[in-house]
Amino acid sequence: MLSLNVLAVYLAVAAAQSLSSRSPPKASISAGTLVGETCSQNPSAAEFLGIPYAKPPTGDLRFEPPQAYNQSYTGGTRNATTAPPACIQFSSDQEAKPWSEDCLYLDIWTPANFTSSSALPVRVWVYGGANNYGSISNPTYSGCFVPDSGAVMVSINYRVGPLGWLAVEEAGIEGNFGLQDILLGLQWVQENIRYFGGDPKKVLLHGQSAGAVNTFTIATLPQAPKLISAAISESLGGKDAPLNTTAYYLGTAFAQALNCSSSNTTCLKSVGVDSITDVFNTLPLINSNPQPATVIPSINGFNFEPFVDGKVVPAQPSDAGVQVPTIFGSNAEEGTIFSLLQFLNGSSISATDSDYNQFLVSNFGTSLVPEILKYYSLSAFNSTPYPPFYAISTVITDASFYCPAHRALNTAVSKGIPAWTYYFDQEPNCPWFQYLTQEIDELLGPTHTAEIPFVMGITQNLPPPNGTCNMNATEVAVSSFMLEAWTSMAANQRPTANSSLWPEYRAANASYGIVIDNAAIPDLLNYTRCELWDQINAFQRELAYNGTLLGANATSVGTPSSNSSGTGSSTGSSSSASSTSVSTYNSGARRVDMSSMFGMIATGLLVVAGFL
């Protein structure tokens, strides 16, 4: 036995020496030669970090569209082994510092044996964070394991918060800068990815949460087929974008709070970052009740995000529909993490019947509450430890994630674009973000963000980068399936070669997709409750396009299509509430006695909020 142990040590040392003696990976582009490194987590992959794709958006370039990086590297080479800074963060301080306005960089992971003629499919990742925070350097977004599926991985830093989305019409500040950052990054990929072993004709754009919104928006643009061959929106694709009137209203209020005239561009470009952050945290327009954790996104919301400006986003994305084959997915319990953020109170969940009613009133108005209660009565959740908590969570899941994706699927099919869907119901065994714990996982279930490590192939040392939890064999198999499906979308514009394994979504009355629950199971998905949310969405759109919220004289860009309801549904009819309501909440075997957990999870849950 001793000799075997000695042999094991010898082999480990030999492997380490082999890696250390290997020449660093290099790639030459027009700016010069990039010198990368072997992924520390996966020696079969090479990584190139902090590659500039745009000039620093500072000084006169603040609040301007990104300008392509056109310099040559000093001495003809650039060290690409250091993670770039995150863009200035808003609402969260959990992304590792440094933060900087000089942040327009991208990271690349590719097989260690790549050549410029490898012609591998390419995955481009867009992180989430409510479009107010997030960074490519987050360890949960590492692409180190994606090359194992035969793909090149690219992750693009983009501006967030007011620095990424502020629009002040009088000052000529047009907004949508974060979206333009991603578009320029995609153009960089088209021009350079072959030098890293990628095929510019096989590019998948995929993002999660706010990243899914940005991915969906880009996939609906006329130029999308020239930049990407397919798209995947994970948890939030399909929502309506705010109109320019809403964005300008928010921008003017923000400028005035900075003590800048709404026509004074110089003032806005020179004001300190700390002042911008302070206003973001205090401006009533974006800090009003209900608490942000349980706000249902709508076309009328005051948020920093992509909006219909008639230029960068020429038409309402939900009407235009995606222009490339797309997967729209959602997680079974998206809403639990948002509800817990608001209602965790010491040693218990504080949600009451009154809180549930107030949640509905704050999001949808008094007149709609009785109709919603026909579908989501509290009595349907009596089998759970906290009925109001789970009722709120379920409404968030359906209204914010599941049903917008359904509308987008129907719009894609109506325009002849192939589309697929998944329902992620895999209960995570390991925490996937730092500060999460296994106790929190048991409480949250397959909640918002839970699919990310599966998509990235991160199956060990969770939470990244140095955790102690490993996925079990079933989870590893699920991750392998998702890795291969995402790579197949890039390579073949479909998730599997065998359509019986993942059937294409066809129409509202044939809602085929897959349920991911210990395996990928083809199934007919149930969207009947979405008829309620389609009607409410149509009502909210009518208010927005009629200028009701901002005054009768408001003029919006982006006239709604003939499908003005915004449902994307081929039926247009509504079933009775009795046939579509939540009859009994199915909590599943995951539900546990939570009373002993709260002391352990409170701090960690509030911290992980920064990743949503």
C-alpha positions in Angstrom: 0.0 0.0 0.0 2.9 2.3 0.7 4.3 1.9 -2.8 0.9 2.8 -4.3 0.8 6.0 -2.2 4.3 6.9 -3.3 3.3 6.3 -6.9 0.3 8.5 -6.6 2.4 11.3 -5.2 5.0 10.8 -7.9 2.3 11.0 -10.7 0.8 14.1 -9.1 4.1 15.9 -9.0 4.9 14.8 -12.5 1.6 16.2 -13.8 2.2 19.5 -12.0 5.7 19.7 -13.5 4.4 18.9 -16.9 1.8 21.8 -16.7 4.4 24.2 -15.4 6.8 23.4 -18.2 4.2 23.7 -20.9 4.5 26.8 -23.0 1.7 29.3 -22.2 -1.1 29.4 -24.8 -0.9 32.3 -27.3 -3.2 33.9 -29.8 -2.3 36.6 -32.3 -4.9 39.2 -33.4 -4.5 42.5 -35.1 -3.6 44.3 -31.9 -0.8 41.9 -31.1 -0.2 38.6 -29.3 -2.2 37.6 -26.3 -0.4 35.3 -23.8 -2.9 33.3 -21.7 -2.6 30.4 -19.3 -3.9 27.0 -18.5 -7.1 26.9 -16.5 -6.1 26.2 -12.9 -9.4 24.2 -12.5 -9.1 22.3 -15.7 -5.7 21.6 -17.4 -7.4 20.6 -20.7 -8.6 24.2 -21.2 -6.7 27.5 -21.9 -7.9 30.9 -20.7 -7.3 34.4 -21.9 -8.5 37.0 -19.4 -9.1 40.8 -19.7 -9.0 41.3 -23.4 -10.0 44.9 -24.3 -12.7 45.1 -26.9 -13.5 48.8 -26.5 -11.9 52.0 -25.5 -12.4 52.9 -21.8 -15.8 54.6 -21.5 -14.5 57.4 -19.3 -14.3 61.2 -19.5 -15.9 62.3 -22.8 -16.8 58.7 -23.6 -19.0 58.3 -20.5 -22.7 58.0 -21.5 -21.6 57.3 -25.1 -21.8 54.2 -27.3 -18.7 52.1 -27.0 -15.9 52.7 -29.4 -13.9 49.7 -30.7 -10.4 49.2 -29.2 -8.1 50.0 -32.1 -4.7 50.2 -30.4 -1.7 47.9 -30.6 -0.4 46.2 -27.5 2.7 47.7 -26.0 5.7 45.7 -27.3 3.3 43.7 -29.5 2.1 41.4 -26.6 -0.4 41.5 -23.8 -0.5 39.5 -20.6 -4.0 37.9 -20.6 -3.8 36.1 -17.2 -5.4 38.7 -14.9 -9.1 39.1 -14.4 -10.4 42.5 -15.5 -12.1 44.9 -13.1 -15.9 44.7 -12.8 -17.9 47.7 -14.1 -19.1 50.1 -11.4 -21.7 48.1 -9.4 -25.1 49.4 -8.2 -27.3 47.7 -5.5 -24.6 45.2 -4.6 -21.1 45.0 -3.3 -20.6 41.3 -3.8 -18.6 41.4 -7.1 -14.9 41.3 -6.3 -13.1 44.6 -6.5 -11.6 46.5 -8.2 -14.5 48.2 -9.9 -13.9 50.7 -12.6 -15.5 52.6 -15.4 -12.7 51.2 -17.5 -14.2 47.8 -17.7 -15.0 46.8 -21.3 -13.1 43.6 -21.5 -13.9 40.0 -22.3 -12.6 36.6 -21.2 -12.1 33.5 -23.4 -11.8 29.8 -22.6 -10.8 27.3 -25.3 -9.4 23.8 -25.5 -5.7 23.7 -24.6 -4.8 22.2 -28.0 -6.7 24.8 -30.0 -5.5 26.2 -33.4 -6.7 28.9 -35.6 -8.3 26.3 -37.8 -10.1 24.4 -35.1 -13.4 26.0 -36.1 -15.2 25.0 -32.9 -18.7 26.3 -31.9 -18.7 29.4 -29.7 -20.8 30.2 -26.6 -21.0 33.8 -25.5 -22.2 34.4 -22.0 -24.2 37.5 -20.7 -24.3 37.7 -16.9 -27.3 38.7 -14.9 -27.8 41.1 -12.0 -30.9 43.2 -12.7 -28.8 45.2 -15.2 -27.4 47.0 -12.1 -24.6 44.6 -11.1 -22.6 41.6 -12.3 -19.2 40.8 -13.7 -17.5 38.2 -15.9 -15.0 37.6 -13.1 -17.6 36.0 -10.8 -16.3 32.4 -10.2 -19.7 30.9 -10.8 -19.5 32.2 -14.4 -16.1 30.6 -15.1 -15.9 29.0 -18.5 -13.1 26.6 -17.6 -15.1 23.5 -18.2 -17.1 24.5 -21.3 -14.2 23.5 -23.6 -14.7 19.9 -22.5 -17.9 19.9 -24.6 -15.9 20.9 -27.6 -16.8 24.6 -27.6 -15.0 28.0 -27.1 -16.5 30.2 -24.3 -16.6 34.0 -24.3 -17.8 36.2 -21.5 -18.4 39.9 -22.1 -18.2 42.7 -19.4 -20.8 45.4 -20.0 -21.8 48.6 -18.3 -24.6 48.4 -15.7 -26.9 50.7 -13.8 -27.1 54.3 -14.8 -23.7 54.2 -16.4 -25.0 51.5 -18.7 -28.6 52.6 -19.4 -29.2 56.3 -18.4 -31.1 58.2 -21.1 -31.5 62.0 -20.8 -33.1 63.3 -24.0 -32.3 67.0 -23.6 -28.7 66.2 -23.0 -28.4 64.0 -26.0 -27.6 61.0 -23.8 -29.4 58.2 -25.6 -29.0 55.2 -23.3 -28.9 51.5 -24.1 -25.1 51.6 -23.7 -24.9 48.3 -21.9 -26.6 46.6 -24.9 -24.3 48.3 -27.3 -21.3 47.1 -25.3 -22.5 43.5 -25.8 -23.2 44.1 -29.5 -19.6 45.5 -29.9 -18.3 42.5 -28.0 -20.2 40.2 -30.5 -18.6 42.1 -33.4 -15.2 41.5 -31.8 -16.0 37.8 -31.6 -16.9 37.8 -35.3 -13.6 39.4 -36.2 -11.3 37.5 -33.8 -12.6 34.3 -32.4 -11.1 32.1 -35.1 -7.7 32.9 -33.7 -8.8 31.2 -30.5 -10.1 28.1 -32.3 -13.7 29.3 -32.7 -16.0 29.5 -35.7 -17.7 32.9 -36.2 -20.5 31.2 -38.1 -21.5 29.1 -35.0 -22.0 31.6 -32.2 -24.6 31.0 -29.4 -25.5 34.0 -27.2 -26.9 32.9 -23.9 -27.6 34.8 -20.7 -29.4 34.4 -17.4 -31.9 36.8 -15.6 -31.0 40.3 -16.8 -28.5 38.6 -19.1 -31.5 36.7 -20.5 -33.3 40.0 -21.1 -30.3 41.4 -22.9 -29.9 38.1 -24.9 -33.5 38.1 -25.9 -33.4 41.8 -26.9 -30.3 41.3 -29.1 -31.8 38.1 -30.7 -34.8 40.2 -31.9 -32.7 42.9 -33.6 -32.5 42.9 -37.4 -28.7 42.4 -37.4 -28.9 39.4 -35.0 -28.4 36.7 -37.7 -25.1 38.4 -38.7 -23.7 38.2 -35.2 -25.2 35.0 -33.7 -26.6 31.8 -35.0 -28.7 30.9 -32.0 -29.7 32.1 -28.5 -30.7 30.8 -25.1 -32.6 32.9 -22.5 -32.4 31.4 -19.1 -35.0 32.8 -16.7 -36.4 36.1 -17.9 -36.5 36.0 -21.7 -39.6 37.4 -23.4 -40.5 40.4 -21.2 -41.7 43.7 -22.7 -39.1 46.4 -22.8 -40.0 49.9 -21.3 -40.7 52.6 -23.8 -38.5 55.7 -24.5 -41.0 57.9 -22.6 -40.4 55.9 -19.4 -36.6 55.8 -19.9 -36.5 59.6 -20.4 -38.7 60.3 -17.4 -36.4 58.3 -15.2 -33.3 59.9 -16.8 -34.5 63.4 -16.3 -35.3 62.7 -12.6 -31.9 61.1 -12.1 -30.1 64.0 -13.7 -31.9 66.5 -11.5 -31.1 64.5 -8.4 -27.4 64.8 -9.4 -27.9 68.6 -9.4 -27.3 68.6 -13.1 -29.6 70.4 -15.6 -31.3 67.8 -17.8 -29.6 69.5 -20.8 -26.1 69.8 -19.2 -24.1 67.0 -20.7 -20.8 68.2 -19.3 -22.2 68.1 -15.8 -23.4 64.5 -16.2 -20.2 63.3 -17.7 -18.1 64.9 -14.9 -20.1 64.1 -11.8 -18.3 61.6 -9.5 -19.2 57.9 -9.4 -19.9 58.2 -5.6 -22.6 60.8 -6.4 -24.1 58.6 -9.1 -24.2 55.7 -6.6 -25.8 57.8 -3.9 -28.6 59.0 -6.2 -29.2 55.4 -7.4 -29.6 54.3 -3.8 -31.9 57.1 -2.7 -34.0 58.3 -5.8 -37.6 57.5 -4.8 -38.6 56.6 -8.4 -36.4 53.5 -8.2 -36.6 52.9 -4.4 -40.3 52.8 -3.7 -42.5 50.1 -2.3 -43.0 47.2 -2.8 -39.5 46.2 -1.9 -37.4 45.4 -5.0 -37.2 41.7 -4.1 -40.9 41.2 -4.9 -41.5 43.6 -7.7 -43.0 42.0 -10.8 -41.1 43.4 -13.9 -43.4 45.2 -16.3 -43.3 47.5 -19.3 -44.2 50.4 -16.9 -41.4 49.9 -14.4 -38.6 52.5 -13.7 -35.5 50.4 -14.2 -32.1 50.8 -15.8 -32.4 48.2 -18.6 -32.9 48.0 -22.4 -35.7 50.1 -23.7 -37.3 50.8 -27.1 -35.5 53.8 -28.4 -36.2 53.5 -32.1 -32.5 53.2 -32.9 -30.5 50.6 -31.0 -33.8 48.8 -30.2 -36.0 49.9 -33.1 -39.1 47.9 -32.1 -40.7 46.2 -29.1 -38.7 43.0 -28.7 -41.7 41.0 -27.6 -43.5 42.0 -30.8 -40.5 41.6 -33.1 -39.7 38.1 -31.9 -36.3 36.4 -32.1 -34.6 36.2 -35.4 -32.5 33.1 -34.7 -33.3 29.7 -33.2 -33.8 30.1 -29.5 -34.3 28.2 -26.3 -36.5 29.8 -23.6 -36.2 28.3 -20.1 -37.3 28.9 -16.6 -36.8 27.3 -13.2 -39.5 25.6 -11.2 -39.3 27.8 -8.2 -37.8 31.1 -9.5 -39.6 33.1 -6.9 -38.5 31.6 -3.6 -35.2 33.4 -3.4 -37.0 36.8 -4.0 -39.7 36.1 -1.4 -37.2 35.0 1.2 -35.2 38.1 0.7 -38.1 40.2 1.7 -39.9 38.0 4.3 -37.1 36.4 6.3 -37.4 37.9 9.8 -35.1 36.6 12.4 -36.0 33.0 13.1 -39.1 32.8 10.9 -40.8 33.9 7.7 -42.9 36.9 8.4 -45.2 36.8 5.4 -48.8 37.1 6.4 -52.2 37.0 4.6 -52.0 40.8 4.6 -48.6 40.8 3.1 -49.8 38.6 0.2 -52.7 41.0 -0.5 -50.4 44.0 -0.3 -47.9 42.3 -2.7 -50.7 41.8 -5.2 -52.1 45.4 -4.8 -48.6 46.9 -5.1 -47.8 45.1 -8.3 -51.2 44.9 -10.0 -53.6 47.4 -8.5 -56.7 46.8 -6.3 -59.0 46.0 -9.2 -57.1 43.0 -10.4 -56.6 41.3 -7.0 -59.9 39.4 -7.0 -59.2 38.0 -10.4 -55.7 36.9 -9.4 -57.0 35.3 -6.2 -59.3 33.1 -8.3 -56.1 31.5 -9.8 -53.8 31.8 -6.7 -56.0 31.5 -3.6 -54.2 31.1 -0.3 -56.1 27.9 0.4 -54.2 26.3 -2.4 -51.0 26.7 -0.4 -52.3 25.3 2.9 -50.1 22.3 2.7 -47.0 24.5 3.0 -45.4 25.8 6.2 -46.0 29.4 5.1 -48.9 29.7 2.6 -48.5 33.5 1.9 -44.8 33.0 1.3 -45.3 30.2 -1.2 -48.2 32.0 -2.8 -46.1 35.1 -3.4 -43.2 32.9 -4.7 -45.5 31.1 -7.2 -47.0 34.4 -8.5 -43.4 35.7 -9.1 -42.4 32.5 -10.9 -45.4 32.5 -13.2 -45.8 36.3 -13.9 -42.1 37.2 -14.1 -40.5 34.2 -15.7 -42.6 31.3 -16.9 -45.3 33.2 -18.8 -43.2 35.8 -20.5 -41.1 32.9 -21.9 -44.3 31.3 -23.1 -45.3 34.5 -25.0 -41.9 34.6 -26.6 -42.1 31.0 -27.7 -45.5 31.6 -29.4 -44.2 34.7 -31.1 -41.2 32.8 -32.4 -43.3 30.0 -33.8 -45.7 32.4 -35.4 -42.8 33.9 -37.3 -41.4 30.6 -38.4 -38.4 30.6 -36.0 -37.5 27.3 -34.4 -37.8 27.4 -30.6 -37.5 25.1 -27.6 -38.2 25.3 -23.9 -37.1 23.7 -20.7 -38.4 23.6 -17.2 -35.6 23.2 -14.7 -36.8 21.3 -11.7 -33.5 19.8 -10.6 -33.0 20.2 -6.8 -29.4 21.3 -6.2 -27.3 19.3 -3.9 -24.6 21.9 -3.6 -24.6 25.7 -3.1 -23.6 27.5 -6.3 -22.7 30.9 -5.1 -20.5 31.8 -2.2 -22.4 32.5 1.0 -25.1 30.0 0.0 -25.2 26.8 2.1 -26.7 23.4 1.6 -29.4 24.4 4.2 -30.4 27.3 2.0 -30.5 25.0 -1.1 -33.0 22.8 0.7 -35.2 25.8 1.4 -34.9 27.4 -2.1 -35.1 24.4 -4.3 -34.6 24.9 -8.1 -34.8 28.7 -7.7 -33.5 31.6 -9.7 -29.9 31.0 -10.8 -29.8 27.4 -9.7 -29.2 26.1 -13.3 -26.0 28.1 -13.8 -23.4 25.6 -12.6 -25.1 22.9 -14.6 -24.8 25.0 -17.7 -21.2 25.9 -17.0 -20.2 22.3 -16.2 -19.0 23.2 -12.7 -19.7 20.0 -10.8 -17.0 20.0 -8.2 -15.7 22.3 -5.5 -19.0 24.1 -5.1 -19.5 26.9 -4.5 -16.8 28.1 -6.8 -13.9 28.4 -6.8 -12.9 26.5 -3.7 -16.0 25.0 -2.1 -16.1 21.5 -0.6 -19.3 20.2 -2.2 -19.5 18.0 -5.3 -22.5 17.2 -7.4 -23.7 13.6 -7.2 -23.6 11.3 -10.2 -27.2 12.2 -11.3 -26.4 15.9 -11.2 -23.2 15.4 -13.2 -25.2 13.6 -15.8 -27.7 16.5 -16.0 -24.8 18.9 -16.3 -23.3 16.9 -19.1 -26.6 16.9 -20.9 -27.0 20.7 -20.6 -23.4 21.3 -21.6 -23.9 19.3 -24.7 -27.2 20.8 -25.6 -25.9 24.4 -25.2 -22.9 23.5 -27.4 -25.2 21.8 -29.9 -27.3 25.0 -30.2 -24.1 26.9 -31.2 -22.9 24.2 -33.6 -26.2 23.0 -35.1 -28.9 25.6 -34.2 -30.8 22.9 -32.3 -30.2 21.4 -28.8 -30.0 17.7 -29.8 -29.6 15.8 -33.0 -32.4 13.5 -32.0 -35.6 15.6 -31.8 -37.4 13.0 -29.7 -35.0 13.8 -26.8 -35.9 17.5 -26.9 -39.0 18.2 -29.1 -39.3 21.5 -30.8 -42.0 23.8 -29.4 -44.8 24.0 -31.9 -47.8 26.0 -30.7 -49.9 27.0 -27.8 -51.9 23.7 -28.0 -48.8 21.6 -28.4 -46.5 23.0 -25.8 -43.7 20.4 -26.0 -40.4 20.9 -24.1 -38.4 19.1 -21.5 -38.6 18.9 -17.7 -35.1 18.7 -16.2 -35.5 16.7 -13.0 -32.7 14.1 -12.5 -32.9 13.6 -16.3 -34.2 15.5 -19.3 -37.7 14.3 -19.8 -39.7 15.3 -22.9 -43.2 16.4 -21.9 -46.1 18.6 -22.7 -45.8 21.6 -20.5 -48.8 23.3 -18.8 -49.3 27.0 -19.6 -53.0 27.3 -18.8 -52.4 29.9 -16.0 -50.5 32.1 -18.4 -53.8 33.1 -19.9 -54.4 35.3 -16.8 -50.9 36.8 -17.0 -51.3 37.4 -20.8 -54.4 39.5 -20.1 -52.7 41.4 -17.3 -49.7 42.0 -19.6 -52.0 43.3 -22.3 -53.6 45.7 -19.8 -50.1 47.0 -18.7 -49.1 47.5 -22.4 -52.2 49.5 -23.1 -51.4 51.8 -20.3 -47.8 52.3 -21.5 -48.6 52.9 -25.2 -51.4 55.3 -24.3 -49.1 57.3 -22.1 -51.4 56.8 -19.2 -48.7 56.8 -16.5 -46.7 59.7 -17.8 -49.5 61.9 -19.1 -51.6 62.0 -22.2 -49.1 64.1 -24.1 -46.3 61.4 -23.8 -45.1 60.2 -27.2 -43.6 56.7 -27.3 -41.4 55.0 -29.9 -42.4 51.6 -31.0 -46.0 51.2 -32.0 -47.3 47.8 -30.8 -47.8 45.2 -33.5 -51.2 43.9 -34.6 -50.8 41.4 -31.8 -51.3 44.4 -29.4 -52.2 42.2 -26.5 -48.7 41.1 -26.4 -49.7 37.6 -25.6 -48.1 35.9 -28.5 -50.9 33.3 -28.1 -52.6 31.6 -30.9 -55.8 31.0 -28.9 -56.7 34.4 -27.5 -59.4 32.9 -25.4 -59.5 32.5 -21.6 -60.5 29.4 -19.7 -62.4 29.7 -16.5 -60.4 30.1 -13.3 -61.6 26.8 -12.0 -59.8 24.9 -14.8 -56.5 26.9 -14.6 -56.1 27.8 -11.0 -53.6 26.4 -8.5 -55.7 23.7 -7.0 -53.1 22.4 -4.5 -49.5 23.5 -4.2 -47.2 20.6 -4.9 -44.3 21.3 -2.6 -42.5 18.0 -3.4 -40.3 15.9 -1.2 -37.8 18.7 -0.9 -39.9 20.6 1.7 -38.3 20.3 5.1 -38.9 21.7 8.6 -37.3 25.2 8.1 -37.6 26.5 11.7 -34.1 25.4 12.6 -32.4 26.9 9.5 -33.1 30.6 9.7 -30.2 31.5 12.0 -27.8 29.9 9.6 -29.1 31.4 6.4 -30.0 35.0 7.1 -26.6 36.6 6.4 -25.8 34.4 3.4 -29.1 34.9 1.7 -28.8 38.7 1.9 -25.4 38.5 0.4 -26.3 36.3 -2.5 -29.0 38.8 -3.4 -26.3 40.6 -5.2 -26.2 37.9 -7.9 -29.9 38.0 -8.9 
